[in-house]
Amino acid sequence: MPEEIIPNIYRIKIPLPESPLKLLNSYFIRGIRKNLLIDTGFRRPECRKALLDGLRELNADLEKTDIYVTHLHSDHVGLAPELAGKNGTIYISAEDLRWLEFYKGNGWAEFDAQFIKEGFDPEGLEELQYKNPARIYGPGPAGRFVPVSPGQALSYGGYTLRCVGTPGHTPGHMCLYLKEEKLMFLGDHLLFDITPNIISWPGVDNALKTYCGSLKMLKEYDIAIPLPGHRRAGKEVNQRIDELLFHHKARLEEALGVIEREPGLSACQIAGRMTWNIRSRSWETFPIVQKWFAVGEAMAHVDYLLAEGLVCRKTDGSGRRFYHPVSSQKEAAKWKQKNFCAI
């Protein structure tokens, strides 16, 4: 059953089967001439039914409903084209729209090539072609996507919604802010009881540093009603920002420690030596989808260490990549004291 947040703004819970995220928060703003739906769920029957049931309870007319997606991930954009129909507008950041087009082209092949260079098993990547929900439950080929930019305003339900660029989780992740109501639709930029996944993207420099910068920028906003894309808000926003920054500081220290102890590991091997909050007996028995996200996240942390000059990358004749420390432990300790704390 939809939950009213403030007048004319509702939350609809969308189940995400087989996903550790459990559910998506889709938000609906009732307007006079036009409604706005924010994020949609995977393009699969369970998500479609839950969303349509919720919209039916709200007497929402899809022919008078536009859609805003906070970012390009399939659990947020998957159902958007079919729900928008022929005349509905789907708003998305210009950068994430570019990446959606990238996926339709040779995008997944480029991702696979990058992961193979970082030591991921090619057979595992073949398995992911029919197991990774990002690949199999994404949006169909049709859809009237309209790019929006940071600072742009949208008006629905008597509210003015301002687009806020928060890149990091995806290259063009974008929140929506209602200044008068002190309310922000956060997408996956800020989650409260789970940590947003930050991976390395082909051709994108230092996604983790970008994400941390976007987190710190969020402190400029007065947010009394935080509305995350998954689960519920559980604490004050600035407190959660500090927790996430500390989390990545600790993860950088852990990744650097692995490389210092065992020089010459691939990113996949580094990931296998890091700690993960998942039920699995060993790295070898890690669920393949979660292993892909874990390796992508380890790659993002290694990218950060590379950019800061703490590690270097070496490549063998086949193009495989391996990582080595470039400073003494004493020098690294000084750097960590000075820089990690300022993440």
C-alpha positions as CSV (number, residue, x, y, z in Angstrom):
1,M,0.0,0.0,0.0
2,P,1.4,3.4,-0.9
3,E,2.6,5.6,2.0
4,E,2.0,9.3,2.0
5,I,5.2,11.2,2.9
6,I,3.9,14.8,2.6
7,P,0.8,16.0,0.8
8,N,0.7,14.5,-2.8
9,I,4.0,12.7,-2.4
10,Y,3.9,8.9,-1.9
11,R,6.3,6.0,-1.5
12,I,5.5,2.7,-3.3
13,K,7.6,-0.4,-2.3
14,I,8.8,-2.4,-5.2
15,P,10.2,-5.9,-4.5
16,L,13.6,-6.8,-6.1
17,P,13.6,-10.6,-6.2
18,E,17.0,-12.3,-5.9
19,S,18.6,-9.0,-5.0
20,P,20.3,-8.3,-1.6
21,L,18.8,-4.8,-1.9
22,K,15.3,-6.4,-1.2
23,L,13.2,-3.5,-2.5
24,L,13.2,-0.3,-4.4
25,N,11.4,2.9,-3.2
26,S,9.5,4.3,-6.1
27,Y,8.0,7.8,-5.4
28,F,4.9,9.3,-6.9
29,I,4.0,13.0,-7.0
30,R,0.4,13.7,-7.8
31,G,-0.1,16.7,-10.0
32,I,-3.1,18.6,-11.5
33,R,-2.3,18.2,-15.1
34,K,0.8,15.9,-14.9
35,N,2.1,13.5,-12.3
36,L,5.7,12.5,-11.7
37,L,7.0,9.0,-11.0
38,I,10.5,8.7,-9.6
39,D,12.3,5.4,-10.3
40,T,10.5,2.2,-11.4
41,G,12.2,-1.2,-10.6
42,F,13.5,-3.9,-12.8
43,R,11.8,-4.8,-16.0
44,R,10.4,-8.0,-14.6
45,P,6.8,-9.2,-13.7
46,E,7.1,-8.9,-9.9
47,C,8.3,-5.2,-10.1
48,R,5.7,-4.4,-12.7
49,K,2.8,-5.8,-10.7
50,A,3.8,-4.1,-7.5
51,L,4.3,-0.7,-9.2
52,L,1.0,-0.9,-11.2
53,D,-0.9,-2.0,-8.1
54,G,0.4,0.9,-6.1
55,L,-0.4,3.4,-8.9
56,R,-3.9,1.9,-9.2
57,E,-4.5,2.5,-5.5
58,L,-3.5,6.1,-6.0
59,N,-5.8,6.4,-9.1
60,A,-2.8,7.5,-11.1
61,D,-3.3,8.0,-14.8
62,L,-0.2,6.8,-16.6
63,E,-1.2,8.8,-19.7
64,K,-0.7,11.9,-17.5
65,T,2.5,10.7,-15.8
66,D,6.1,11.6,-16.5
67,I,9.0,9.7,-15.1
68,Y,12.3,10.8,-13.5
69,V,15.1,8.3,-13.0
70,T,17.8,9.2,-10.5
71,H,20.3,7.0,-12.5
72,L,20.8,4.4,-15.1
73,H,20.8,1.2,-13.1
74,S,18.2,-1.3,-14.1
75,D,16.4,-1.4,-10.7
76,H,15.7,2.3,-11.2
77,V,15.1,2.6,-15.0
78,G,14.0,-0.9,-16.1
79,L,10.3,-0.2,-16.4
80,A,10.4,3.4,-17.4
81,P,10.0,3.1,-21.2
82,E,6.9,0.9,-21.1
83,L,5.2,2.9,-18.3
84,A,5.9,6.2,-20.1
85,G,4.2,5.0,-23.2
86,K,4.4,6.9,-26.4
87,N,3.8,10.4,-25.0
88,G,5.4,10.3,-21.6
89,T,8.7,12.0,-20.8
90,I,11.5,10.1,-19.0
91,Y,14.0,12.5,-17.4
92,I,17.5,11.4,-16.8
93,S,20.8,13.2,-16.5
94,A,22.6,13.8,-19.8
95,E,25.6,11.8,-18.6
96,D,23.7,8.7,-17.6
97,L,21.7,8.9,-20.8
98,R,25.0,8.7,-22.7
99,W,25.8,5.6,-20.7
100,L,22.5,4.0,-21.5
101,E,23.3,4.4,-25.2
102,F,26.8,3.0,-24.4
103,Y,25.2,-0.2,-23.1
104,K,23.0,-0.5,-26.1
105,G,26.2,-0.5,-28.2
106,N,29.4,-2.2,-27.2
107,G,29.2,-1.2,-23.5
108,W,29.0,-4.6,-21.8
109,A,31.8,-5.9,-24.0
110,E,34.0,-3.1,-22.8
111,F,33.1,-3.8,-19.2
112,D,34.0,-7.4,-19.7
113,A,37.3,-6.6,-21.3
114,Q,38.2,-4.4,-18.4
115,F,37.2,-7.0,-15.8
116,I,39.3,-9.7,-17.6
117,K,42.3,-7.4,-17.5
118,E,41.8,-7.1,-13.7
119,G,41.8,-10.9,-13.3
120,F,38.1,-11.8,-13.4
121,D,37.3,-15.3,-14.7
122,P,36.1,-15.1,-18.4
123,E,33.8,-18.1,-17.7
124,G,32.2,-16.1,-14.8
125,L,31.6,-13.2,-17.2
126,E,29.8,-15.5,-19.6
127,E,27.6,-16.7,-16.7
128,L,26.8,-13.1,-15.8
129,Q,25.3,-12.6,-19.3
130,Y,22.2,-14.4,-18.0
131,K,22.5,-13.8,-14.3
132,N,23.4,-10.2,-13.8
133,P,20.1,-8.3,-13.3
134,A,21.8,-5.1,-14.7
135,R,22.0,-6.9,-18.1
136,I,18.7,-8.9,-18.2
137,Y,16.2,-6.5,-16.5
138,G,17.2,-3.2,-18.0
139,P,15.0,-1.0,-20.1
140,G,13.8,-2.1,-23.6
141,P,15.0,-0.3,-26.7
142,A,12.2,2.2,-26.9
143,G,11.7,5.3,-24.6
144,R,11.5,9.0,-24.9
145,F,14.4,10.0,-22.7
146,V,14.9,13.7,-22.1
147,P,18.3,14.8,-20.6
148,V,18.3,17.2,-17.6
149,S,21.2,19.1,-16.0
150,P,22.2,20.1,-12.5
151,G,20.3,23.1,-11.4
152,Q,17.4,22.5,-13.7
153,A,13.9,22.9,-12.1
154,L,10.9,20.6,-12.6
155,S,7.4,21.5,-11.4
156,Y,4.9,18.8,-10.3
157,G,2.1,18.7,-7.7
158,G,2.7,22.3,-6.6
159,Y,6.3,21.6,-5.8
160,T,9.5,22.9,-7.4
161,L,12.1,20.1,-7.7
162,R,15.7,21.1,-8.4
163,C,18.1,18.6,-10.1
164,V,21.2,18.1,-8.0
165,G,24.2,16.4,-9.7
166,T,25.7,13.7,-7.4
167,P,28.0,11.6,-9.7
168,G,29.9,8.6,-8.3
169,H,27.5,5.7,-7.9
170,T,27.0,6.2,-11.6
171,P,28.7,8.8,-13.7
172,G,25.6,10.9,-13.9
173,H,23.6,10.1,-10.8
174,M,21.2,13.0,-10.0
175,C,19.0,13.7,-7.0
176,L,16.0,15.9,-6.7
177,Y,15.6,18.6,-4.0
178,L,12.6,20.4,-2.7
179,K,14.1,23.5,-0.9
180,E,10.9,24.7,0.8
181,E,10.1,21.3,2.1
182,K,13.7,20.4,2.9
183,L,13.1,17.1,1.1
184,M,15.5,15.2,-1.2
185,F,15.0,12.2,-3.4
186,L,18.4,10.6,-2.9
187,G,18.3,7.6,-5.3
188,D,21.3,5.5,-4.4
189,H,23.6,8.4,-3.6
190,L,22.9,8.1,0.1
191,L,21.6,4.9,1.7
192,F,21.2,4.5,5.4
193,D,21.7,0.8,6.3
194,I,23.6,-0.4,3.3
195,T,26.5,1.1,1.5
196,P,26.1,2.3,-2.1
197,N,28.2,0.3,-4.5
198,I,31.0,2.3,-6.2
199,I,32.7,0.6,-9.1
200,S,35.3,1.5,-11.7
201,W,33.8,2.6,-15.0
202,P,35.6,2.3,-18.4
203,G,37.1,5.6,-19.3
204,V,36.0,7.3,-16.0
205,D,38.7,8.7,-13.7
206,N,38.5,7.9,-10.0
207,A,34.8,7.2,-9.5
208,L,35.4,6.8,-5.8
209,K,36.9,10.3,-5.3
210,T,34.1,11.7,-7.4
211,Y,31.6,10.0,-5.1
212,C,33.2,11.2,-1.9
213,G,33.2,14.7,-3.3
214,S,29.5,14.4,-4.1
215,L,28.8,13.2,-0.6
216,K,30.6,16.1,1.0
217,M,28.7,18.5,-1.3
218,L,25.4,17.1,0.0
219,K,26.2,18.8,3.3
220,E,25.4,22.1,1.7
221,Y,21.7,21.2,1.6
222,D,19.2,21.4,4.4
223,I,17.6,18.0,4.3
224,A,14.9,17.2,7.0
225,I,13.2,14.5,4.9
226,P,15.7,12.2,3.2
227,L,14.1,9.7,0.7
228,P,16.6,7.0,-0.3
229,G,16.1,4.6,-3.2
230,H,16.3,1.5,-1.0
231,R,15.3,0.7,2.6
232,R,14.5,3.6,4.9
233,A,16.2,6.7,6.3
234,G,17.5,5.8,9.7
235,K,19.5,8.8,11.0
236,E,20.5,12.4,10.4
237,V,21.9,13.0,6.9
238,N,25.2,14.6,7.8
239,Q,25.9,11.8,10.3
240,R,25.3,9.2,7.6
241,I,27.6,11.1,5.2
242,D,30.4,11.0,7.7
243,E,29.8,7.3,8.3
244,L,30.1,6.6,4.5
245,L,33.3,8.7,4.2
246,F,34.8,6.8,7.1
247,H,33.8,3.5,5.5
248,H,35.7,4.3,2.3
249,K,38.7,5.6,4.3
250,A,38.8,2.2,6.0
251,R,38.4,0.4,2.7
252,L,41.2,2.3,1.1
253,E,43.5,1.4,4.0
254,E,42.4,-2.2,3.7
255,A,43.1,-2.4,0.0
256,L,46.5,-0.7,0.4
257,G,47.4,-3.1,3.2
258,V,46.6,-6.1,0.9
259,I,48.9,-4.7,-1.8
260,E,51.7,-3.9,0.7
261,R,51.5,-7.4,2.1
262,E,51.3,-9.2,-1.3
263,P,52.7,-7.1,-4.1
264,G,51.7,-8.2,-7.6
265,L,48.0,-9.1,-7.1
266,S,45.3,-8.4,-9.6
267,A,42.3,-6.4,-8.6
268,C,40.2,-9.6,-8.5
269,Q,42.8,-11.1,-6.1
270,I,42.8,-8.0,-4.0
271,A,39.0,-8.2,-3.7
272,G,39.3,-11.8,-2.6
273,R,41.4,-10.7,0.3
274,M,39.2,-7.8,1.4
275,T,36.2,-8.2,3.8
276,W,32.7,-8.3,2.6
277,N,29.4,-8.3,4.4
278,I,27.9,-11.3,2.6
279,R,27.1,-14.9,3.6
280,S,29.6,-17.1,1.8
281,R,32.1,-19.7,3.0
282,S,34.9,-18.3,0.9
283,W,35.8,-16.1,-2.1
284,E,35.6,-19.2,-4.3
285,T,31.9,-19.7,-3.3
286,F,31.0,-16.1,-3.6
287,P,27.8,-15.7,-5.7
288,I,28.9,-14.7,-9.1
289,V,26.8,-11.5,-9.3
290,Q,28.1,-10.3,-5.9
291,K,31.6,-11.2,-6.9
292,W,31.3,-8.9,-9.9
293,F,30.2,-6.0,-7.8
294,A,32.9,-6.7,-5.2
295,V,35.7,-6.7,-7.9
296,G,34.3,-3.5,-9.4
297,E,34.4,-1.9,-6.0
298,A,37.9,-3.1,-5.3
299,M,38.9,-1.7,-8.7
300,A,37.5,1.7,-7.7
301,H,39.5,1.8,-4.5
302,V,42.7,0.7,-6.4
303,D,42.0,3.6,-8.9
304,Y,42.0,6.0,-6.0
305,L,45.3,4.6,-4.7
306,L,46.8,4.9,-8.2
307,A,45.7,8.5,-8.5
308,E,47.3,9.3,-5.2
309,G,50.6,7.7,-6.2
310,L,50.5,5.0,-3.4
311,V,50.4,2.1,-5.8
312,C,51.5,1.4,-9.4
313,R,50.1,-0.8,-12.1
314,K,52.1,-3.3,-14.1
315,T,50.9,-5.2,-17.1
316,D,51.9,-8.6,-18.4
317,G,52.1,-9.7,-22.1
318,S,48.4,-10.6,-22.2
319,G,47.3,-7.2,-20.9
320,R,46.5,-8.5,-17.3
321,R,47.1,-5.9,-14.6
322,F,48.8,-6.3,-11.3
323,Y,49.4,-3.8,-8.5
324,H,52.5,-2.9,-6.3
325,P,53.2,-0.4,-3.6
326,V,55.4,2.5,-4.6
327,S,56.2,3.9,-1.1
328,S,57.6,2.6,2.1
329,Q,55.1,1.7,4.8
330,K,56.4,4.7,6.8
331,E,55.6,7.1,3.9
332,A,52.3,5.4,3.4
333,A,51.4,5.9,7.0
334,K,52.2,9.6,6.8
335,W,50.0,9.9,3.7
336,K,47.1,8.0,5.3
337,Q,47.2,10.3,8.3
338,K,47.2,13.4,6.2
339,N,44.9,12.4,3.3
340,F,42.6,9.5,4.2
341,C,41.2,11.6,7.1
342,A,40.4,14.4,4.6
343,I,38.5,12.1,2.2
